Amino acid sequence: MKYAFSCTGLGCCLCPQCSLAARGTWVTCVSAMGHGTPDNMNWAGLLQNLLAMVHLQQIICGSVWFSIPEEQEPGILMGSLSKHFPPPYQLLTQEYLWTDKNTGNFYTTEQKIDREALCPEETKAEECIILHNAIVGPSGDLIQFPVIIEDINDNAPHFENSVIHLRVSEDVTGGTSFLLDDQAQDRDAGHNGKLHYHLQDSDGVFSLKVEEDESAILLVVQTALDRETRDLYQMALVATDCGSEPLSATATLIVTVIDVNDNCPSFSSDSPRSVTVPGDSPKNMLVAQVRATDPDSGPNAAIAYSLSPKVSERAKKLFSLDSLTGYIRLTQDLQSDNTEVLHLKVLASGHHCPPADTQVTVNVLPKANQELAFKIRFIAEHQNHVAVTVVLPENQPPTVLAVLELRGDSSLKSSSLAIESEVPFALSPQNGKYLLSATKPLDYELKSEHHISVVVHGRSAEGSVIAPSRRVIRVLVADVNDNAPQFLQSPYQLEVEENNHPGMSLLRVSASDADSGRNGRVTYRLGKHTSTIFNIDPVTGQLSVSASLDREQQGVHKITVFAQDSGSPPLESMATVSICVLDLNDNAPVFLTPHFIFFIPENVPPFAQVGRVGVTDPDEGENGKTVLHVVNSTGPFVVDNTQGTLRTTTHLDRETDDRYELYLLAADHGHPAALTSTARVTIFVEDINDNHPKVILPSSNSSCHTVSSETIAGTIVSKIYAVDEDSGLNSEITYTVLAPMPAQNSSPFRVDLKTGNITVSQQLLRKDLGMHHLFIVVRDGGKPAPLYTTVWVNLLINESMGPCHLDRAPTWTGTSDLIQSPSKAPICEVEDTRSAQLTLFVGLVMMLVSTCLLVVTAVLYLKQKRRSLQQKKRAHIEENEIPLRHRDKYYSDD
């Protein structure tokens, strides 16, 4: 049957059969039991209509909609169709939800719902709605209902760039703001996607300002900036969402302060103020260098040097100034025979700055007319093929290197030798000569070569100054092996996962030796007690392991590495390498035994401890934490994981179940997958005397049995049969007659203590005719106190065997203490009513056998003792047997 309808305007109309809604669209609803359609559903037509509805983007108008949070675990109840539609129910797509066809409840599946993946375009502005189609009702109606996916805070904010760079000029004023283009994004919606920003480590120099519509983030300068004091600021820009459990993201904000020309050049204090120039100095000789500084950077720090216009023409003619380097040089060869003093005023100019000035005084000495010289006589090892060179081993005590002797003619008035530079050498005059010696031991590692500049000063006989003469003596320091290799790091620490590939490289150790040549050549070796699985390259120091490591065997390996140089004798040093083996989940839990056996009384309360189930896992951390579960069992037992014990959940009843078989599953918390193992558990329920004997025969206290008066002694006339559902001694039943009725007469019947058989104990006489009531106590053998049941056995001794009837059951009027054990005395005593002749006959017989009494007594004693031992042995065996059910025997035909 088909229904067609049209919807116009903004309202909605509902298809009466299919519960489908549409706006301004023709919709056809198909009934599964319509005319021309077979009884089974036309699936092809149904799917065709479904696809048409999807393409037309139809939605439901009404109250049939559901709202569920995203990212739910499998099996969570999300809603029910039963409030709106009759059963049965069937969802056409079960990718994210499945439904119970009888109840209409729908639940989440294994595939979690991700709102941001399902509705990437609507995550911020609109709700995420997923349309579901279902077949409901006996007639198989097709319905469509929306499911609104609610957002949860499952997405943290994210910066596209982890580092944000910003350049700020140092002359900006306080309160100036700069737009930060790099904003964080959050895929969540609502409060979960709303972000707040704050700065960390800004030191109060910067702050944040966020526009009211959150469309822009501004960085505000709080205090004045000075590039010369600090040119770089590194802060953390933190974005936090407004979820109930907020998530955040951090980007590094780096602010570079741009320089402005706010400083002027100034001359340093070490600029030369006065220099001396010999009168015969050559052209282009460097006279001095002036140096000015500007704290600015780049072009702002550019300095140009120039001579002041007030400098004399003589100075301008003799000297030139390099505008970039500040070098002052001679423009021509000096040929001066007189002393002359010249003043140079130097200017340092920067951009938009007044020039700074300094003055250099140049003292020009007269040209020397005589040559000053000295002669060197070496004492230490020396070389003359290239230059004057002395070779001295390091670490030697102060020693004389050479003797210096002045040379000159008689026109010299005075002369002297001096060392110009700061060197560990000294000249000491002695008998007109000078001894050159070291002032302290030399160290090759500090400085391998020294240059001693020896200057000769002198005056002529006329008193004029002679130009000084210089000579350089080169001292080479010879290396000795006085430094052991030094490791760059000690100790070395390394973490390696167990089960590594054999031959894996671990780390490279490195040691340096300050000596040179062979003295500084380093080789490596391992300590004698190092495991053979570790190897080291003697040249590179690369440490490797040739086997897989097992944390369960050894968690930390400590290795000693020696570094030795090639000197003679060699020196060495050591370093330790600590290798921590990281755990992997490579060991399954291990039970202490594969089969646990426990015994527990049946009267224990619920949650009583059955026994301890030990399990270990040699892994560590989460990989070694285990949890136990009971599997493949419906028995009333659970595992107490906090105590590692098995406990009951309800009361036990041995008569219902006397043993349980179950399996324990132990699983660790390892990653990426947990490891498991199982153990078998057998629990025997021990019997407790909690069942009274149950009398099967006679069936009631008012039943009666007729005994013929002709019955001979020893005949079984009746039987008491009782059962006890307990086991062992608790089920061993004894039968005891408390008293016959009437009490004044002796009963002609005897009850067997063990079997319950009732026999005629003597020849029945006329006085025995009538009703006999035997009050029987049926006891079990339970400890410490037996349980019992009473029953009346009614026997009618009669000459005829007619039926026996009782109007009511007898009543016991004796003591109520029936729990005592039966007396060892005969149950019933029978009076001897035989005639005197019989008594005389018996006496004669007794006299005849009196001679055999001793033998008979001995035989009976031995038999009784043997029987007693056998009974004790049998009782001991029965007490040690596992109680089993004997319910079947209770209902046997016996």
C-alpha positions, 0 to 999 in steps of 0.5 A, spaced: 500 500 500 502 506 498 501 513 500 503 520 497 502 527 500 505 534 499 508 539 503 508 546 502 510 552 506 514 552 512 510 547 515 512 540 516 507 534 515 508 526 517 507 520 512 502 516 516 504 509 515 512 511 514 513 516 519 517 520 514 517 528 514 518 532 508 518 540 507 515 542 500 516 535 497 512 529 495 514 523 499 512 516 497 511 511 503 511 503 502 508 498 506 511 492 507 504 488 506 501 492 501 497 490 495 502 487 489 507 485 494 509 479 497 509 477 504 516 478 505 519 485 505 521 488 498 528 490 500 530 492 493 524 497 493 525 499 500 533 501 499 531 505 493 526 509 497 531 510 502 536 512 497 531 517 494 530 520 501 537 521 502 538 525 496 532 529 497 535 531 504 529 529 508 528 530 515 523 528 521 518 533 524 516 531 530 519 529 537 523 523 535 530 525 535 536 523 540 542 526 543 548 522 544 555 524 546 561 522 542 567 518 543 562 513 548 565 506 550 561 500 546 555 497 549 552 504 552 545 505 552 543 511 548 536 511 547 530 507 545 525 507 540 520 503 544 517 510 546 515 512 539 514 505 535 511 498 536 516 492 536 520 489 532 526 494 531 531 494 526 536 499 524 538 499 517 545 501 518 549 499 524 556 502 523 555 506 530 549 504 533 545 497 534 538 496 536 535 490 540 530 488 536 525 486 541 526 492 546 528 498 541 534 500 545 540 502 541 547 502 544 554 504 541 558 499 537 565 498 537 566 504 532 566 510 536 563 516 534 567 522 532 563 528 532 569 532 528 570 527 523 563 526 522 561 533 521 568 537 519 564 543 517 559 544 522 563 543 528 563 550 530 557 553 527 551 548 527 549 542 530 552 535 528 546 531 526 546 524 523 540 521 520 538 514 521 533 509 518 530 503 521 524 498 520 519 498 526 512 495 527 509 489 525 508 491 518 515 493 517 514 501 517 520 505 514 522 511 519 528 516 519 530 519 526 536 524 527 541 523 532 545 529 535 552 528 536 554 532 542 561 535 543 566 533 548 572 536 550 576 531 546 581 536 542 586 540 545 588 547 542 593 547 536 598 552 534 599 551 526 606 554 528 610 552 534 614 558 534 612 565 533 617 570 531 615 578 532 620 584 531 619 590 535 623 596 535 626 598 541 623 606 541 616 603 541 612 607 547 609 603 552 602 601 551 603 599 543 600 593 541 602 588 535 597 583 532 599 576 533 597 572 526 598 565 529 592 563 533 590 557 536 585 552 533 580 548 537 576 543 533 571 542 539 565 546 539 561 551 544 565 552 551 570 546 549 572 550 543 572 557 546 580 559 547 583 563 553 590 566 552 596 568 557 603 569 557 608 565 561 615 568 562 614 575 560 617 578 566 612 584 566 615 587 559 609 584 555 602 582 556 596 580 552 590 583 549 584 579 546 579 583 542 572 582 545 569 578 539 576 574 540 578 575 532 585 578 534 590 577 539 594 583 541 601 583 544 602 589 548 609 592 550 608 594 557 615 597 559 620 601 555 625 597 551 633 597 550 636 593 545 643 594 548 641 592 554 636 586 552 635 584 544 631 578 545 625 575 549 623 568 549 616 567 552 610 562 552 604 563 549 599 558 552 592 557 549 587 554 554 580 551 552 574 552 556 572 545 557 570 542 564 577 539 564 581 544 560 586 542 555 591 547 552 597 548 547 603 552 548 607 556 542 614 559 543 613 567 542 620 570 540 620 577 540 627 580 537 628 588 539 630 592 532 636 597 533 635 604 532 640 609 532 640 612 539 647 611 541 653 615 539 661 613 538 666 614 544 673 612 544 675 607 549 680 608 554 685 603 551 686 608 545 693 610 545 695 617 547 702 617 546 707 614 541 715 614 540 717 613 532 724 613 530 727 618 526 729 613 520 722 610 520 720 607 513 714 609 509 707 606 511 710 604 518 704 603 523 705 609 528 698 607 532 691 605 532 685 609 535 679 605 536 672 608 538 665 604 539 658 605 538 653 600 542 648 600 536 648 595 531 649 594 523 649 601 520 647 605 526 654 602 529 658 605 523 664 609 525 668 614 520 675 617 523 678 623 520 683 628 523 681 635 525 682 641 521 686 644 527 692 639 526 698 642 523 700 642 516 707 638 518 702 633 521 698 632 515 704 631 511 707 626 515 701 622 517 695 619 514 689 616 518 684 610 515 677 612 516 675 605 517 680 602 521 683 608 525 690 606 523 695 612 523 701 611 518 707 614 515 706 617 509 713 618 507 720 616 510 723 619 516 730 622 516 730 626 522 736 628 526 732 632 531 727 630 536 720 632 534 713 632 538 707 632 533 699 632 536 694 629 532 687 630 534 682 624 531 675 625 530 670 619 530 663 620 527 657 616 527 650 618 523 646 624 526 651 624 532 656 629 534 663 627 533 667 624 539 675 626 539 681 624 542 689 626 541 695 622 539 702 625 541 707 622 536 714 623 539 719 623 533 726 621 535 733 623 532 735 618 527 741 613 530 748 614 527 750 608 530 748 600 530 747 597 537 747 589 537 749 583 541 752 576 541 748 570 543 752 564 546 747 558 547 747 553 553 741 549 551 739 546 545 738 550 539 737 551 532 740 556 527 738 554 520 731 558 520 731 563 526 734 563 533 731 557 536 731 554 543 728 547 544 726 546 552 722 540 554 716 542 558 716 541 566 723 543 567 725 547 573 728 554 571 734 554 567 739 558 563 738 558 556 743 563 553 748 568 555 747 575 551 754 579 550 753 587 547 757 589 542 759 596 540 765 601 539 768 606 544 763 612 542 758 608 545 756 612 552 752 607 555 747 601 553 743 595 556 739 589 554 731 588 556 725 584 554 719 587 551 714 582 552 710 579 558 714 572 557 716 567 562 723 569 561 728 574 564 735 577 563 740 578 569 746 582 568 753 578 570 760 581 569 758 585 563 754 580 560 746 577 561 744 571 562 737 569 559 733 564 563 726 561 564 723 564 570 718 558 571 717 551 568 714 551 561 707 547 560 707 545 552 699 544 553 698 551 555 703 554 550 708 550 545 712 556 543 714 563 546 718 569 542 722 573 546 724 580 544 730 582 546 731 590 545 738 594 546 738 601 548 744 606 548 746 613 548 752 616 544 758 619 547 755 626 545 749 624 549 744 623 543 739 617 543 741 611 539 735 608 535 734 601 539 735 594 536 731 588 537 732 581 536 727 575 537 729 569 540 724 563 539 723 558 544 720 551 542 717 547 548 718 540 547 712 535 549 713 530 554 707 525 556 705 528 562 697 528 561 693 522 562 687 521 557 680 525 560 673 523 558 669 528 556 663 525 560 663 520 566 659 517 568 655 515 561 648 513 562 644 509 557 637 506 557 636 500 552 630 496 551 631 489 552 630 484 547 635 488 542 638 486 536 645 483 537 650 487 534 646 493 536 651 500 537 650 503 544 654 509 545 660 512 543 665 514 549 670 519 547 677 521 551 682 527 549 689 527 551 692 534 551 699 531 549 701 531 542 704 526 537 704 519 540 703 522 547 696 524 545 694 518 541 688 514 545 686 507 545 680 504 548 679 497 552 674 494 557 675 492 564 677 485 565 670 483 569 666 486 563 661 481 560 663 478 554 657 480 550 659 488 550 665 490 545 668 496 544 672 499 538 679 501 540 680 506 536 673 510 535 670 508 542 664 505 539 661 501 544 656 495 542 652 489 545 653 482 541 647 479 544 640 481 546 639 484 553 634 481 558 631 485 564 629 480 568 636 477 568 639 483 569 636 490 569 643 494 570 649 493 567 655 497 569 661 497 564 668 500 566 672 503 560 679 505 560 682 510 555 690 509 554 695 514 550 701 511 547 706 515 551 712 511 554 710 510 559 703 510 557 698 513 562 690 511 562 684 514 565 677 510 566 670 512 566 663 508 567 658 506 563 651 505 566 646 501 562 639 501 564 635 495 561 628 498 559 622 493 561 618 490 555 612 486 556 615 479 554 613 475 560 606 472 561 604 471 569 606 465 572 602 461 577 605 458 583 602 451 581 598 449 574 593 446 579 590 449 585 586 444 590 582 447 596 578 444 601 572 448 605 567 446 609 560 447 607 558 452 613 563 458 611 559 464 610 559 468 604 565 471 602 569 467 606 576 465 604 577 459 600 585 459 599 590 463 596 592 463 589 599 465 588 601 468 581 607 472 579 610 476 573 617 478 572 616 484 568 616 491 572 611 496 572 604 496 569 607 490 565 608 486 571 601 488 575 597 482 574 589 481 575 585 475 576 579 473 573 574 466 574 573 463 567 569 457 565 565 457 571 558 458 574 560 456 581 559 461 587 567 464 587 570 470 585 577 473 586 579 478 591 585 481 587 587 485 593 589 479 597 590 474 592 585 470 594 579 466 592 573 467 596 565 464 596 560 469 594 554 465 597 553 459 602 555 452 600 551 446 600 555 439 599 549 435 598 548 440 592 555 440 590 560 437 593 566 439 588 567 445 583 572 445 577 574 452 575 579 456 571 583 462 573 585 467 568 591 472 570 592 478 565 598 483 566 597 490 564 602 490 559 603 494 552 601 494 547 598 487 548 597 484 555 599 477 556 595 471 560 596 465 563 591 460 566 591 455 572 586 450 574 582 450 581 579 444 584 575 445 590 572 440 595 566 442 599 567 438 606 561 435 609 558 438 616 553 435 620 547 439 618 542 434 616 538 430 620 537 422 619 530 421 615 526 415 616 524 412 610 520 406 613 516 406 617 512 411 613 509 414 619 508 414 627 501 411 626 503 405 621 502 398 624 505 391 622 502 385 624 506 379 627 504 372 627 504 369 634 507 363 631 513 367 629 520 363 631 525 367 635 531 370 630 526 372 625 526 379 622 519 381 622 520 389 620 525 394 619 527 401 620 530 404 614 533 411 614 538 415 610 542 421 612 544 426 606 551 428 610 557 423 608 562 420 613 561 419 620 555 424 619 551 419 615 553 413 619 546 411 622 544 407 629 538 405 631 536 405 639 530 403 642 529 408 648 523 404 651 518 399 650 510 400 651 508 398 656 514 400 660 512 394 665 513 389 660 519 387 657 519 387 649 520 380 645 523 384 639 530 386 638 532 392 634 539 391 630 543 397 632 546 398 625 541 395 620 535 397 623 532 390 623 527 388 628 527 381 630 523 376 635 528 376 640 525 370 644 519 365 643 513 368 643 508 367 649 501 368 650 502 374 654 506 377 648 499 378 644 497 385 643 500 391 641 507 393 642 510 400 641 517 401 640 520 408 641 526 408 636 531 414 636 535 414 629 542 418 630 547 420 626 555 419 628 556 427 627 561 430 632 561 434 637 554 432 637 550 427 633 543 429 630 537 425 631 530 423 629 525 419 632 520 414 630 514 409 633 514 402 630 508 399 632 507 391 632 501 387 633 502 380 635 496 376 633 494 369 632 491 371 625 494 375 620 489 380 619 490 388 618 493 392 623 490 399 624 492 405 629 487 411 631 493 415 633 500 415 634 503 414 640 506 419 645 513 419 648 512 421 655 519 420 657 525 425 658 527 429 652 534 428 652 535 424 646 541 426 644 546 421 648 549 415 645 546 408 646 547 404 651 552 398 650 547 394 654 542 389 651 536 394 648 531 389 650 531 384 656 527 378 656 524 374 662 526 367 662 519 364 663 521 357 661 519 351 666 524 349 672 525 343 668 528 347 662 532 351 667 535 344 670 537 342 663 541 348 662 544 347 668 547 340 666 549 343 660 553 348 663 556 343 667 558 339 661 561 345 658 565 348 664 571 345 662 571 349 655 570 355 658 577 358 659 578 356 651 572 359 649 573 365 653 580 366 650 578 364 642 572 370 643 577 375 646 582 374 640 576 374 635 573 380 638 580 384 638 581 382 631 574 385 629 575 391 633 582 393 629 578 392 623 573 396 625 578 402 627 582 401 620 575 401 616 573 407 620 580 411 619 579 409 611 572 412 611 574 418 615 580 420 610 576 419 604 573 425 600 566 425 601 561 423 595 554 424 594 550 417 596 543 420 594 542 414 590 543 409 595 538 412 599 532 410 595 534 403 593 529 397 593 533 395 600 
